[in-house]
Amino acid sequence: MKKISSLFFAIFPLAAPLASAQIVYDGFDGPGNGRHIVLIAGDEEYRTEESMPMLGQILAKKYGFKCTVIFSIDPETGFVDPNNQENLPGLDALNDADMMIIGTRFRNPPAEDMKHIDNFVHSGKPIMGLRTATHAFNFGKNTDHPYAHYGWKSEEWPGGFGQQVLGDTWVNHHGKHKVEGCRGIIDEENKDHPILKGVTDVFAESDVYGINKLTGDETILMYGQVTETLEPDSKPVAGEQNDPMMPVVWVKEFTGDKGKTSKVITTTMGASVDLDNEGLRRLVINAVLWALDLDVPEKADVDYVTPFNPTFYGNMKDKAYWPAKAIKPEDFALPAN
């Protein structure tokens, strides 16, 4: 089990201007050259402000995609603020994006920002949801919000974005939170799916989520075996928690209100510490290539581009997990060489 630690934030000379409140990685060769991926961070618990830049760097530097990373921002300081549920500046980047990767938790953006997400959701372009994306939005009692139906408890659009687009909304912690881990077990019938190429030894330190609203139209690629501890060599928990095991990775299609159909990939793994696992990173990179109809290599290169030292997860409303950090999007820029 990893201890709580600070992420190494290196400030490099190619920092993006603060006015953008985002970071953009662009200008590299690879099969994704000419394609644009928007990665949306913004959660109070699982450190997407760490993991999304790391994934964006890999996708840009090793595969040639233009990658834009959006953060929750404190509008007064310009600092990254995972506790700010309303301010995700830069979502208009979705207007020319080819794919969206989202890992938000209980966000409540204003209508002028949500419209960019809504337009993308109905565009027929691929979407990937990580961990808390099953409960990405929460508009509470604000039923007058034009996109309130995206909320995880929506009755108008049952289960909101999570259930309707990704396949399920928040249900529960099927494994014991911060106690029991998740070992990825590949579905035997779908073991030859391109997303699983070269994927081995997947282990996530975040626990398994309960999943009970899948319709049967999904292709389940991996199940989550609940383990006794957060150590990769831990034994599986005996009993009903693993009988049956919960899906932790699946693909499906979503047809929007314009009649266009998107490829959708969802994993309920995805804490920043989870993505320190090479197998899970490879699964995510493979999924991007597959979703954009590009060849998936036998063993995709998923080595880090810059140092990645993820922080163990925890609710950042507890200041022990989110000490005062003067982190800005530009701090994640790539080095000049």
C-alpha positions, 0 to 999 in steps of 0.5 A: 500500500502506498503512503500519502505523498506529494506528486513531483511537479516539475516546471519546464520551459514550455509552460502553456499560458495561464489564460488557457487554464489547461495544458496542451501537448502537441507536435509529435509524430505517431499514428494519432497525428492529426487527432485531438483527445481532450482529457477531463480531470476534476475529482476530489478523491482519485487524483485525476489532476495527476493521472490525466496529464500523465496519460496525455503525455504518453498519448502525445509523445509516443503516439502523436495525438494532440492532447488537451487536459482540462482541470478544476480550477480556482478562478481567483488564483488559477491553481488546480483545485479538485474541490471546485466542482463548478469551474472546468474552464476550457471545455470548448476544446471539445468542439474540435476533439476526436475523443473525450476521456473523462474522470470527473466526480460530482461536477456541476459546471454552468450551462455554457460549459456543459453544452460542450460536453453535451454536444460531444456526447451526441457527436458519435465520437468515442468516449472513455470513462475512468473510475468516478465518471460513472457519477461524473455530474451532480446538479443536486436540487438544481432541476432548472439547470438545462443539463440536470439530466446528466446528474447521477441521480437523474430520473428524467435520464435514469442514472444520468451520464453514467448509466445512459452513456457509460453503462452504469452509475454509482452503486456502492463500494463492492470491496472495502474502501481503502482496505480491499484491492482489485485484481483484473481478471480477463474475460475468457470469451473476449481475451482476444479483444484488441484492447487487451493486447499485451495486458497482463497483471492488472492490479488496482489499489482502489476497490471494486465498484458495485455494478448492477445496471448493465443492459447486456449489450456491453462486451465485458473485457475484465472483472474485478477480483476483490483482494484481502489487501491492497498488495498485488500479491494479496489473496482473493476474498472468499465468499460472495464478493467474488461470486460473481465478480463485478465487471471493471472494464467493458465496451458498448455503444451509445446512440445520441439524439442526432442518431450518431453512434459512439464507441464507449469504453468504461473502467471503474479502475483509474485512481492515479495509483491504479495507473502506476500499474503497467497493465492498466496503462496499456489497457487505456492506451490500447482503448484509445487506439481501438476507439479511433480505429488505429492499429493496436500493437502487440505491446504498446509502449506505456512508459512514463514521459516525465516522472510520475509519483502518484498520491494515494487517494482520499477525499480532499475535503480532508486537508490532509489529502490536499495541502495547500499546493500552488499547482497550475496547469502549466506545471505539467508542460513537457521539457523542451527536449 
